[in-house]
Amino acid sequence: MTHTWKITVQLFDTDDLVRDGRLTTAHAVLTTSAGTTLEGHGEARRNPDDPSVPEIGEELATARALRDLADRLLAATSDDIAAFEHHPVHLTA
C-alpha cells in the first residue's frame, strides 16, 4: 500500500515588513495521509555586510525548518513507540 505525505514550506522575508531583507523565516508543515500534522520552524539572518542573495537565506531557513520538523517527527515516533512498549523510548537520527 502506498501513502502520500505532503510537506509545505512557507517563506517570509523581513522585506515584507522592513526593506532590509536581513531575516528570512520558514514554516514547514507535514501532513500525513491520515491527516496528522506536524510543524517545524527555521530562520536565517544575513550579516549586514554580506550581499543580499535572497535564495541563500531561503535555503538556510528551509533547511533549518525541515531539520526542526524531522526532530519533532522523531519525538512523536518515540512517544508512539513508548505507548506500546510501556517505557520511555528515545530515537536518534
N, C-alpha and C positions, 0 to 999 in steps of 0.2 A: 504494500500500500504506500502511495506517495502522499506526502503532506507538504504544503507550501507555507513557509513563514515569511513575513514581509518586514522589512526594515525601512523606515522613512527617516531621513535626516533633514532637519530644517536648520538653515544657517542664518545668523543675524550678525550684522556688522554695525559698529558704532556710527558708521556713515548714515545709518537710519536716524540717528539722534544728533550726532555731532560730526562735523566734517573733518575729523582727524583720521578715521579708519584704522585706529590702533588696536581695537579689540574685536575679535570675532568669536561668537559663541555658537555651539552646535547642540541640537537637541535630537537624540536618536530614539526612535520608538520601535520596539519589536512587537509584532502582533503574531501570535501563533495561530495555527489552523483551528484551535479550539476557542480562539477569541481572547486568550490571556494576553495582557500587555505588560511590558517592562520598559523602563526609560533609562537613558544614560545622558550625561551632560559633559561637555568639554569646552575649553576656552583656549584661545591663542592671543597673545599680546605681542604687538610689533614694537620693537625698540624705535623710539622717535628718530634715531639717526639712520635707521635702515630704510631702503627704498620701499615704497608701497607696492606690494605684489599680492593683491587680494587672494589669488589662488593658493599661495603658500599658507596663509592664515586659515583659509577654509579647510585645506588638507589637514593641518595640525589640529584644529578644533574638532574636525570629524573623527580623526584617529583617536583623540582623547575621549570623545563621546562613545565611540564604539568599544574602546577598552573598558570604560565605566560600565557600559551595557553588558559586556562579557563577564565582568566581575559580579554584577548583580544577578546574571543568569546562573553563574556557578553557585552563588549563595542560595538562590531559590532552589536549585537542584539538590544542594546539600540538605536543605530543610526538608525537601520532599523525601529523600532517602532516609533521613533521620526519623521521619514519621513512621516509616515502615520498619526500620531496624530497632526503634525504641532506644537509641543512644545517639549522642552528637556525632555528626559527620562533617569533615572539612575537606572539600575537594580543592585541588590546586590546578592551575593551568598547565 
